[in-house]
């Protein structure tokens, strides 16, 4: 039986401060790099492929994990997060102030 392991990228400066990130291509923070290294240490033997979003933070996480299991990374645009448009680079509070119609919209 084949298994599929799915993970999210490590922490970035935007995630840590509550910013919408979307397609903003920022690197992992030092903490995010440490998270990726810790994840890589938990991976079982026998992984034969690592697939990643094309965004830097996801590629960095994938490359650390792939290096641990000795495979390459396949980067795919289709795995990118959703674009947050004009919200990117703003906190939820800033976005609600700038776009009042979002104030009561739940965040997914």
Secondary structure, 3 states (H helix, E strand, C coil): CCCCCCCCCCCEHHHHHCEECCCCCCCECHHHHHHHHHHHHHCCCCCCCEEEECCHHHHHHHHHHHHHHCCCEEEEHHHCCCCCHHHECCEHHHHHHHCHHHCCCCCC
